[in-house]
Amino acid sequence: MIKKAGVAIIAMYMFTWIGAWGTEAYYMSRTAESYYAHGQEIGNSNLLEGGPDWSVLVVPIVPFVTYTESKYIVGPSHAAGSSRVCIWYGLGEYPLWVIESWIA
């Protein structure tokens, strides 16, 4: 019985980690690509060569609650990121506590 409960808890943590990372990675990549495309449309010469850069770190605290750090960089004059604790609900996330946000 204890083994089954342990396996179930580990499975919920893994499900939270993989699902929340996928959700956040999708959001970051779409945001970065959108800002990059807009910069190209208006002829901004300060864009990164080869496209935008983004990164995501997700650590499950308890199942369906995560600590998330994410950032994107479009060029030297346009970047943003944040650190936050979120509830992940499958299709998105709800921030409970934004620890730090920055925009450059």
TIGUPA-414051 format. One record per residue: residue number from 0; residue in three letters; x, y, z of N, C-alpha, C, O, CB in turn. Coordinates in pm, 1 decimal, padded with zeros to 6 digits. Glycine has a CB too. Example, Ala and Ser with C-alpha at 12.3 -4.5 7.8 and 13.67 -1.06 7.14 Angstrom:
2
- 0|ALA|01319.0|-00569.0|00780.0|01230.0|-00450.0|00780.0|01320.0|-00330.0|00780.0|01423.6|-00331.9|00846.5|01130.8|-00447.3|00904.6
- 1|SER|01285.0|-00225.0|00708.0|01367.0|-00106.0|00714.0|01290.0|00003.0|00787.0|01340.9|00113.8|00803.9|01408.4|-00059.8|00572.5
This chain:
104
- 0|MET|00082.1|-00119.5|00000.0|00000.0|00000.0|00000.0|00086.6|00126.1|00000.0|00059.5|00220.3|-00074.4|-00093.5|-00000.3|00120.6
- 1|ILE|00191.3|00127.7|00083.9|00278.7|00244.4|00092.1|00354.5|00261.9|-00038.9|00376.2|00374.6|-00083.4|00377.3|00230.8|00210.2
- 2|LYS|00395.3|00150.1|-00101.4|00466.1|00158.5|-00229.1|00377.7|00222.9|-00335.2|00424.5|00306.6|-00412.5|00511.3|00019.0|-00275.2
- 3|LYS|00250.6|00184.7|-00339.5|00158.3|00241.3|-00438.0|00139.3|00390.4|-00415.3|00135.6|00467.9|-00510.9|00023.0|00169.8|-00432.4
- 4|ALA|00127.4|00431.0|-00290.0|00111.4|00574.2|-00258.5|00237.1|00651.6|-00298.1|00227.9|00761.8|-00352.3|00081.6|00594.3|-00107.0
- 5|GLY|00353.7|00594.3|-00271.2|00480.0|00659.4|-00308.9|00492.3|00674.4|-00459.4|00534.1|00779.3|-00508.6|00598.8|00580.3|-00255.2
- 6|VAL|00455.9|00569.6|-00533.1|00461.0|00575.6|-00678.9|00362.1|00680.3|-00730.1|00393.6|00753.9|-00823.7|00430.1|00436.8|-00740.6
- 7|ALA|00244.8|00688.0|-00671.1|00144.6|00786.5|-00712.9|00193.9|00929.5|-00688.1|00174.3|01017.1|-00772.3|00011.9|00762.7|-00638.2
- 8|ILE|00256.9|00953.0|-00574.3|00308.6|01087.4|-00543.2|00420.8|01125.0|-00639.4|00425.4|01237.6|-00688.9|00359.4|01094.1|-00397.0
- 9|ILE|00510.9|01031.4|-00665.6|00619.2|01058.0|-00761.1|00562.0|01086.2|-00899.0|00609.6|01175.8|-00968.7|00717.4|00939.0|-00767.5
- 10|ALA|00460.7|01011.1|-00939.0|00397.5|01032.2|-01069.2|00333.2|01171.2|-01077.1|00341.9|01237.1|-01180.7|00291.8|00923.1|-01095.5
- 11|MET|00269.4|01216.0|-00969.5|00207.5|01349.5|-00970.1|00314.1|01458.9|-00980.2|00294.4|01557.8|-01050.8|00122.3|01370.3|-00842.6
- 12|TYR|00426.8|01442.0|-00910.2|00537.1|01538.4|-00921.4|00590.4|01542.8|-01064.3|00611.8|01650.9|-01119.1|00650.8|01502.5|-00823.4
- 13|MET|00612.0|01426.5|-01124.7|00663.7|01420.6|-01261.8|00564.2|01481.9|-01360.0|00603.2|01556.5|-01449.8|00694.5|01275.0|-01301.6
- 14|PHE|00436.2|01450.8|-01343.0|00331.7|01506.8|-01428.3|00330.3|01659.1|-01416.5|00319.5|01729.4|-01516.9|00193.7|01448.4|-01390.8
- 15|THR|00341.1|01709.6|-01294.3|00344.4|01854.5|-01270.9|00467.4|01916.2|-01336.0|00456.9|02017.8|-01404.8|00343.3|01885.4|-01119.7
- 16|TRP|00582.2|01856.4|-01315.2|00707.7|01910.4|-01368.6|00705.2|01916.0|-01521.6|00732.2|02020.7|-01580.5|00826.7|01825.5|-01321.0
- 17|ILE|00672.9|01803.6|-01585.5|00672.9|01797.4|-01731.5|00563.7|01886.2|-01790.2|00588.5|01959.6|-01885.8|00654.3|01653.0|-01778.8
- 18|GLY|00444.2|01880.3|-01734.4|00333.5|01960.0|-01787.0|00354.1|02109.3|-01769.5|00330.1|02187.0|-01862.0|00205.6|01919.7|-01720.5
- 19|ALA|00398.4|02149.8|-01651.0|00419.9|02292.8|-01626.1|00535.3|02345.6|-01710.6|00528.7|02458.0|-01760.3|00447.9|02318.1|-01476.6
- 20|TRP|00641.0|02266.2|-01727.8|00751.7|02309.4|-01813.1|00703.5|02326.4|-01956.8|00737.4|02425.4|-02021.7|00868.4|02207.9|-01807.0
- 21|GLY|00626.0|02232.8|-02006.8|00573.3|02242.5|-02143.4|00486.0|02363.8|-02163.3|00496.0|02432.0|-02265.4|00495.1|02118.9|-02178.0
- 22|THR|00400.7|02391.4|-02067.3|00313.4|02509.0|-02075.6|00394.7|02636.8|-02076.9|00372.0|02724.0|-02160.7|00214.4|02511.3|-01958.8
- 23|GLU|00488.5|02649.0|-01985.6|00570.4|02770.5|-01975.5|00662.9|02785.0|-02096.3|00680.8|02895.8|-02146.9|00653.3|02768.7|-01845.8
- 24|ALA|00721.7|02674.8|-02143.1|00809.7|02679.9|-02260.1|00732.0|02724.6|-02383.4|00782.4|02803.8|-02463.0|00874.8|02542.5|-02285.2
- 25|TYR|00610.7|02674.8|-02399.4|00526.9|02716.2|-02512.7|00500.2|02866.3|-02505.4|00515.5|02937.2|-02604.9|00392.8|02637.4|-02514.2
- 26|TYR|00461.0|02914.2|-02389.1|00431.6|03056.4|-02371.2|00556.2|03141.7|-02398.2|00547.4|03242.8|-02467.9|00378.8|03082.7|-02228.8
- 27|MET|00671.1|03102.4|-02344.2|00793.5|03181.0|-02363.0|00835.9|03183.5|-02509.4|00871.6|03289.1|-02561.5|00906.9|03124.7|-02276.9
- 28|SER|00832.5|03069.6|-02575.5|00875.0|03064.8|-02715.8|00782.6|03148.5|-02803.9|00829.5|03220.5|-02892.1|00878.3|02919.5|-02766.0
- 29|ARG|00652.0|03139.5|-02780.6|00555.8|03218.7|-02860.5|00573.5|03368.4|-02834.8|00568.0|03448.1|-02928.5|00410.0|03176.7|-02827.5
- 30|THR|00594.5|03406.6|-02710.5|00614.7|03547.7|-02677.1|00741.1|03601.0|-02742.2|00738.9|03706.6|-02805.4|00621.8|03566.7|-02525.4
- 31|ALA|00851.3|03528.4|-02727.1|00979.0|03572.4|-02784.5|00971.5|03581.2|-02936.3|01019.5|03678.2|-02995.0|01091.7|03477.1|-02743.5
- 32|GLU|00912.1|03481.3|-03000.4|00900.2|03482.3|-03146.1|00811.6|03596.3|-03194.2|00838.3|03656.2|-03298.3|00845.0|03349.4|-03195.5
- 33|SER|00706.7|03626.2|-03119.3|00617.5|03736.5|-03155.5|00689.3|03870.8|-03148.9|00679.9|03950.8|-03242.0|00495.3|03738.2|-03063.7
- 34|TYR|00760.9|03895.9|-03039.8|00835.9|04021.2|-03027.8|00947.1|04030.2|-03131.6|00974.1|04138.3|-03184.1|00894.8|04034.5|-02887.7
- 35|TYR|01011.7|03918.2|-03161.7|01118.3|03916.6|-03261.4|01061.7|03949.9|-03400.2|01118.6|04030.7|-03473.6|01188.7|03778.5|-03263.1
- 36|ALA|00949.7|03886.9|-03434.6|00886.1|03913.0|-03564.5|00844.0|04059.2|-03575.5|00860.1|04120.7|-03680.9|00763.8|03821.1|-03584.6
- 37|HIS|00790.7|04114.3|-03468.0|00752.0|04255.4|-03468.9|00874.8|04344.2|-03489.9|00869.1|04441.1|-03565.6|00680.5|04292.9|-03337.2
- 38|GLY|00985.3|04311.5|-03423.1|01108.6|04387.1|-03440.8|01158.0|04383.1|-03584.6|01207.5|04483.2|-03636.4|01215.7|04334.0|-03348.5
- 39|GLN|01144.6|04266.9|-03649.6|01183.7|04256.0|-03789.8|01093.1|04340.4|-03878.5|01140.2|04405.3|-03971.9|01180.2|04110.0|-03834.9
- 40|GLU|00962.7|04339.7|-03849.4|00866.9|04416.7|-03928.9|00896.8|04565.7|-03926.3|00883.9|04633.8|-04028.0|00726.2|04392.2|-03878.9
- 41|ILE|00936.6|04616.6|-03810.1|00960.6|04760.8|-03799.8|01105.1|04796.8|-03833.0|01142.8|04913.8|-03826.5|00926.2|04809.8|-03659.8
- 42|GLY|01186.4|04696.8|-03868.8|01323.5|04723.0|-03910.1|01421.0|04748.4|-03796.3|01518.7|04821.2|-03813.8|01325.2|04838.7|-04000.4
- 43|ASN|01396.1|04690.0|-03681.1|01486.1|04706.1|-03566.7|01618.7|04635.4|-03596.2|01620.0|04516.2|-03627.0|01421.1|04649.4|-03436.3
- 44|SER|01728.6|04707.6|-03586.9|01860.0|04649.5|-03616.1|01925.5|04588.6|-03491.6|02033.4|04530.3|-03502.4|01951.8|04755.9|-03675.5
- 45|ASN|01864.1|04600.4|-03375.5|01920.9|04548.3|-03250.8|01860.8|04414.0|-03210.8|01835.8|04390.1|-03092.6|01900.2|04648.2|-03138.8
- 46|LEU|01837.5|04327.0|-03307.3|01783.7|04194.4|-03277.7|01896.7|04092.8|-03274.0|01999.0|04110.1|-03340.3|01677.3|04153.3|-03382.0
- 47|LEU|01877.8|03986.9|-03196.3|01977.2|03879.0|-03192.0|01982.1|03809.7|-03327.5|01878.7|03785.2|-03389.7|01944.1|03776.6|-03079.3
- 48|GLU|02102.2|03778.5|-03372.2|02114.8|03701.7|-03495.2|02070.7|03558.5|-03468.4|02106.0|03499.8|-03366.1|02260.6|03705.8|-03549.3
- 49|GLY|01994.7|03503.7|-03559.4|01950.6|03365.4|-03543.4|01820.5|03349.9|-03467.1|01776.5|03237.2|-03444.2|02055.9|03287.7|-03474.7
- 50|GLY|01758.9|03457.3|-03427.9|01630.1|03448.1|-03359.7|01638.7|03474.5|-03211.2|01747.4|03492.8|-03156.4|01570.8|03313.8|-03381.8
- 51|PRO|01523.6|03476.5|-03146.4|01519.9|03506.2|-03002.6|01572.7|03390.0|-02919.2|01580.8|03276.3|-02965.6|01377.4|03540.0|-02959.4
- 52|ASP|01608.2|03421.6|-02795.3|01655.3|03321.2|-02700.5|01560.3|03322.2|-02580.9|01514.0|03428.4|-02539.3|01803.9|03348.9|-02656.0
- 53|TRP|01531.7|03206.3|-02526.3|01445.1|03197.4|-02408.8|01488.5|03078.2|-02324.2|01552.4|02985.1|-02373.2|01295.2|03184.4|-02450.2
- 54|SER|01452.6|03083.1|-02196.8|01481.8|02969.8|-02108.3|01375.0|02959.7|-02000.6|01312.1|03058.5|-01962.8|01622.0|02984.2|-02044.0
- 55|VAL|01356.5|02837.5|-01952.2|01253.3|02808.7|-01851.9|01309.7|02709.7|-01750.8|01373.9|02611.6|-01788.5|01123.2|02752.1|-01918.7
- 56|LEU|01286.0|02735.1|-01623.2|01318.6|02641.5|-01516.0|01192.2|02622.9|-01433.1|01133.7|02720.2|-01385.5|01439.0|02693.0|-01427.4
- 57|VAL|01150.7|02499.2|-01416.2|01032.1|02468.0|-01336.0|01070.7|02364.4|-01231.2|01127.5|02260.2|-01264.0|00914.5|02415.8|-01425.8
- 58|VAL|01039.9|02393.3|-01105.2|01064.9|02300.2|-00995.6|00933.0|02279.7|-00920.6|00879.0|02375.0|-00864.4|01178.0|02353.5|-00899.4
- 59|PRO|00880.5|02156.8|-00918.8|00757.6|02134.5|-00843.6|00781.7|02143.8|-00692.6|00874.9|02082.9|-00640.0|00698.5|01998.0|-00879.0
- 60|ILE|00697.8|02219.9|-00624.2|00705.4|02232.2|-00478.4|00621.0|02120.7|-00416.7|00668.6|02043.5|-00333.5|00656.1|02373.9|-00430.1
- 61|VAL|00498.1|02114.2|-00458.2|00405.9|02003.9|-00429.6|00333.0|01979.5|-00561.2|00339.1|02064.7|-00649.8|00304.5|02037.3|-00308.5
- 62|PRO|00264.2|01866.8|-00577.5|00195.0|01845.6|-00704.2|00103.4|01964.4|-00740.2|00022.2|02010.1|-00659.7|00113.1|01716.1|-00697.4
- 63|PHE|00120.0|02011.4|-00862.9|00043.7|02121.3|-00922.4|00080.3|02259.8|-00869.6|00012.8|02357.2|-00902.7|-00101.3|02098.0|-00899.8
- 64|VAL|00184.6|02270.9|-00789.0|00236.9|02400.6|-00744.2|00385.5|02402.4|-00778.1|00459.5|02311.7|-00740.0|00212.4|02424.1|-00588.7
- 65|THR|00428.9|02506.2|-00850.1|00566.8|02510.6|-00898.7|00635.6|02642.5|-00866.0|00571.5|02746.2|-00848.8|00569.8|02487.7|-01048.2
- 66|TYR|00767.7|02635.1|-00858.0|00852.5|02753.5|-00860.5|00901.4|02762.1|-01004.8|00959.9|02667.1|-01056.7|00973.8|02745.5|-00754.3
- 67|THR|00877.5|02875.5|-01069.0|00908.9|02890.7|-01210.6|00994.9|03013.8|-01233.8|00963.7|03122.4|-01185.0|00780.7|02899.6|-01293.4
- 68|GLU|01103.7|02996.4|-01308.6|01184.6|03107.8|-01357.2|01182.5|03101.5|-01508.8|01202.8|02995.1|-01567.3|01331.9|03102.4|-01301.2
- 69|SER|01158.2|03214.6|-01572.2|01157.6|03217.2|-01718.1|01206.6|03352.5|-01766.3|01193.1|03454.3|-01698.4|01016.3|03187.4|-01773.7
- 70|LYS|01264.8|03350.1|-01887.4|01311.4|03475.1|-01947.5|01316.0|03458.2|-02098.1|01326.3|03347.1|-02150.1|01451.0|03515.8|-01892.4
- 71|TYR|01308.0|03572.4|-02167.4|01331.5|03572.7|-02311.0|01415.4|03694.4|-02344.9|01409.4|03797.4|-02277.7|01197.6|03572.6|-02390.7
- 72|ILE|01494.5|03680.0|-02452.0|01579.7|03788.8|-02499.0|01560.3|03799.3|-02649.4|01582.5|03703.4|-02723.4|01731.1|03764.8|-02461.9
- 73|VAL|01518.5|03917.4|-02693.4|01498.7|03942.9|-02834.8|01618.3|04019.0|-02890.6|01657.0|04000.1|-03005.9|01368.3|04021.3|-02858.4
- 74|GLY|01675.2|04103.5|-02809.2|01791.8|04182.4|-02847.2|01844.2|04254.9|-02724.5|01788.3|04241.6|-02615.7|01757.2|04283.0|-02960.4
- 75|PRO|01951.4|04331.6|-02741.5|02010.0|04399.5|-02625.6|01917.1|04501.4|-02560.4|01935.5|04536.7|-02443.9|02136.4|04468.0|-02666.6
- 76|SER|01818.7|04548.0|-02633.9|01728.4|04647.6|-02576.3|01589.5|04591.9|-02546.1|01498.7|04667.9|-02512.6|01715.9|04765.1|-02669.9
- 77|HIS|01571.7|04460.3|-02557.5|01440.6|04402.7|-02528.1|01456.4|04261.7|-02470.5|01489.4|04166.7|-02541.6|01352.8|04399.6|-02655.6
- 78|ALA|01432.0|04251.4|-02341.2|01434.5|04122.9|-02271.1|01343.3|04133.7|-02149.8|01315.8|04243.5|-02101.4|01580.5|04083.1|-02228.8
- 79|ALA|01297.1|04020.2|-02101.3|01211.8|04019.6|-01982.2|01219.9|03883.6|-01915.5|01254.9|03784.0|-01978.7|01064.9|04054.0|-02018.2
- 80|GLY|01187.1|03880.6|-01787.5|01186.2|03755.0|-01714.3|01121.0|03769.2|-01579.4|01091.4|03879.9|-01534.4|01325.7|03703.1|-01697.8
- 81|SER|01098.6|03655.4|-01514.5|01037.1|03659.4|-01381.6|01065.1|03530.6|-01306.1|01098.6|03427.7|-01364.9|00885.6|03682.6|-01392.5
- 82|SER|01050.7|03538.5|-01175.7|01055.2|03424.3|-01084.1|00924.8|03427.7|-01006.2|00885.5|03532.5|-00954.9|01181.9|03429.3|-00987.5
- 83|ARG|00857.0|03312.9|-00996.9|00726.7|03313.5|-00931.4|00687.9|03174.2|-00882.7|00742.8|03073.3|-00927.1|00620.3|03366.9|-01026.5
- 84|VAL|00594.0|03171.2|-00792.1|00532.0|03047.5|-00745.7|00393.5|03043.4|-00808.7|00316.5|03138.8|-00797.4|00525.1|03039.6|-00586.9
- 85|CYS|00362.3|02932.6|-00875.1|00238.4|02923.9|-00952.2|00161.6|02795.8|-00923.1|00218.8|02694.7|-00882.4|00268.6|02932.7|-01100.5
- 86|ILE|00031.3|02802.5|-00944.7|-00051.3|02682.4|-00950.6|-00064.6|02647.2|-01098.2|-00110.4|02728.9|-01178.1|-00193.1|02703.7|-00881.7
- 87|TRP|-00025.2|02527.0|-01133.7|-00038.8|02480.6|-01271.7|-00166.2|02398.8|-01280.1|-00186.8|02307.3|-01200.4|00085.9|02396.6|-01317.6
- 88|TYR|-00253.4|02431.4|-01377.7|-00381.8|02363.4|-01387.0|-00403.6|02292.1|-01520.0|-00517.6|02270.6|-01561.2|-00491.7|02461.5|-01365.1
- 89|GLY|-00297.2|02256.5|-01585.6|-00308.2|02177.8|-01708.3|-00295.5|02260.1|-01834.9|-00212.1|02229.0|-01920.0|-00438.3|02105.9|-01710.1
- 90|LEU|-00375.3|02363.2|-01849.5|-00371.1|02446.4|-01969.5|-00298.8|02578.6|-01947.5|-00274.9|02652.8|-02042.8|-00511.0|02473.2|-02017.8
- 91|GLY|-00265.1|02607.7|-01826.9|-00198.0|02733.1|-01794.8|-00154.5|02732.1|-01649.9|-00150.0|02628.4|-01583.7|-00289.4|02853.3|-01822.7
- 92|GLU|-00122.5|02851.8|-01603.1|-00079.3|02863.5|-01464.3|-00135.0|02991.9|-01404.2|-00161.8|03089.6|-01474.0|00075.0|02860.8|-01454.1
- 93|TYR|-00151.2|02988.2|-01274.7|-00198.7|03104.9|-01201.1|-00090.0|03143.6|-01101.2|-00059.0|03065.9|-01010.9|-00336.0|03076.1|-01128.7
- 94|PRO|-00031.1|03264.2|-01116.4|00075.9|03302.3|-01023.4|00021.3|03332.9|-00884.0|-00069.7|03414.2|-00868.2|00151.9|03424.0|-01077.1
- 95|LEU|00077.8|03267.2|-00784.4|00042.4|03294.3|-00645.6|00129.3|03405.1|-00587.8|00083.3|03487.8|-00509.0|00055.9|03167.6|-00561.5
- 96|TRP|00256.0|03405.1|-00628.6|00351.6|03499.3|-00572.1|00458.5|03528.6|-00675.7|00533.4|03438.6|-00714.0|00414.6|03444.2|-00441.5
- 97|VAL|00467.0|03652.5|-00721.7|00572.3|03692.9|-00813.2|00687.6|03743.5|-00728.3|00676.9|03846.6|-00661.9|00522.8|03802.1|-00914.9
- 98|ILE|00797.6|03670.2|-00731.3|00912.2|03701.8|-00647.7|00992.3|03815.2|-00709.3|01036.1|03906.4|-00639.1|01000.6|03578.3|-00627.8
- 99|GLU|01011.4|03809.5|-00840.3|01090.5|03910.4|-00908.0|01047.4|03914.0|-01054.4|01028.5|03809.5|-01116.7|01243.3|03881.4|-00894.3
- 100|SER|01032.1|04033.3|-01108.2|01007.3|04053.6|-01250.9|01101.9|04159.0|-01300.5|01133.8|04253.1|-01227.8|00860.3|04093.9|-01278.7
- 101|TRP|01147.3|04145.3|-01422.4|01237.1|04245.3|-01478.4|01211.8|04261.4|-01628.1|01170.9|04167.3|-01696.2|01383.9|04206.8|-01452.4
- 102|ILE|01236.1|04379.2|-01676.4|01223.3|04412.7|-01818.9|01341.5|04499.2|-01855.3|01376.1|04592.0|-01782.2|01087.4|04485.9|-01850.7
- 103|ALA|01404.2|04469.4|-01968.6|01516.0|04550.2|-02016.7|01485.2|04601.4|-02155.9|01566.8|04672.0|-02215.2|01647.4|04469.2|-02016.6
